[in-house]
């Protein structure tokens, strides 16, 4: 699996415009995919960091939902026979503005941890987890906790993103 990412954030944002993904992010994303038992192969894991405006537009266009959200997952891994070498197998749209707000709001979190959590959340969606109703949501939150705990033992979330020059 190859991990790629892009940062599509307006410069008017405060914290989210002052960071960019560090090279370690690729290892983190690949490890999250491995821990979630996503299939191995020659597919691409794409992570796109968006601001509120772009995420709101994507949320309406792709899901028909109004407003922004934390992460949108597009997984094409259900039928690996249709994923050819070099194809995108998993694509995440992650809202950096949402992560910034949640990181400020939650007592046991911070901006960079929220971004890492959204990667884990998206990977778990690709693994078949759902959070649209209470019982499956509880299972997903439990899986998030387990994966984040394992990843925190291997990675410092602050090292996944670095200040822009």
N, C-alpha and C positions, 0 to 999 in steps of 0.2 A: 504494500500500500504506500502511496505517495501522498503526503500532506502538503496542501498549498493554502495560502490565506491572502486576503486583501483587506485593506482598511479604507472604507468609504465613509468618512466622517467629515462634516463641515468644520471649518476652522473656528466657528463661533463657539463651539463647545469648550468647556473649561478643562476638566481633567481628561476626558476621553480624547481630546485632540492633542494632548501632550504626551501620549504614549503610543507605542507601536509594538507589534508582536516581536518577541525575541526568538532567535533560532531554537531555543529550548522548547518553544510552543509546539513545534512539529513533533518532538519526542513525546511531549505530554499528550497530544491528541492521539498519536499512534498507540500509546500505552492505554489511554482511556478506551479506545476501540478494542484493544486486545482484552482488557478486563471485562468489557461488555460482551465478549465472545462474538464480535462481528467476524464475518468470514475473511479469511486471508485471501490474498490475490493481488493482481496487478491492476488495482483500481485506485482512483484518486479520491481523497477526502478533502473537500473544499470548505474552508471557513471564511465567511464574509462578515466583517464587522461593519455595521451600519449605524447611522444616527437615527433619532426618533422619526424625522421626516421620511427618510427612506424606508424605515421599518413599517411605518404606518401605511405607506403606499404598497409595500409588498404584502402586508397583512390583508389589505383589502383585495388586491389583485389575485393573490393565490388562495386565500382562505375565505374571502368574503366577510372578514371581521373588521369592524371599525376600531381605530386607535392603534397604538403601538403594542408591542409584546416583547418578551425577553428573547425567545429563540423560535425560529421556524426551521423545521427539519424536512429535507427532501431525501428520502432513502430509496435507492434503486437496487438494494441488495437482496430483495425477496426472491429474485430469480437470477442467480449468478450466471446462468447460461446467456442472459441478455446483456451482461456487463462485460464488454470486451476490454482487453488490455489498454490501459490509458483512459478509459471512460471514467466519468465522475460516478462513483458509487454512493457517495454520501455528500450532501451539501447542507451546511448550516448557515443560516442568516442570524447573526447575533447583534442585538441592540446594545451598543456601548453606553448610550444615555440611560437606558433602563438599568443597566448594571451599576452605573454610577449612583443613581437614586436609591436602588435597593441596598447597595453597599453602605450608603450613609444611614439608611433607615434601620437596617438589621443590626442588632447588638453584637452578634458573633460573626460578622462578615465585614468585607471591605471590597472596594471596586475590583481589584484584580482577582480576588477570590470568586466574586460573582461571575466574572468573565469565564473563569475556569469551570464553575458550576454549570454555566450555560452550555459549555462544550460537553460536559458529562450528561447533562439533561438531553441534549440533542442526540448523543450517541445511544443513550438508553431508548429513546424513541425509535431509532433505527434498529435496535435489538428487539423491538416489539412491545416495549412498555408504553402504557397509556396513562394519562392523568386527567381524563375528561369526567370521570365519575369517582366517588369516594373510595371504593375498595381498590380499584387499580391504581389510583393516585397514591394510596398508602403504600402499596408494593413498590411503586416507582420512587417515592421519597426514601424508602428503606434502601433501595438499590443505590440511589444517589449518595446517601450517607456512607454506605459501604465503599463505594468507588472513591468518593472524595477522601475518605480516611486513608485508603491505600495509596492514593495519589499524593496526599499530603506527606506521607512517610517517604516518598521518593522525590518530590519536587517542592520547592519553595514557590508558592503562587506569585510572590513578588518578582521572581526571576523570569516569569513567563512573558512579561511585558516590560519594556524599557522606555525611558524618556526619549522623545524625539530630539534631534539636534537642532 
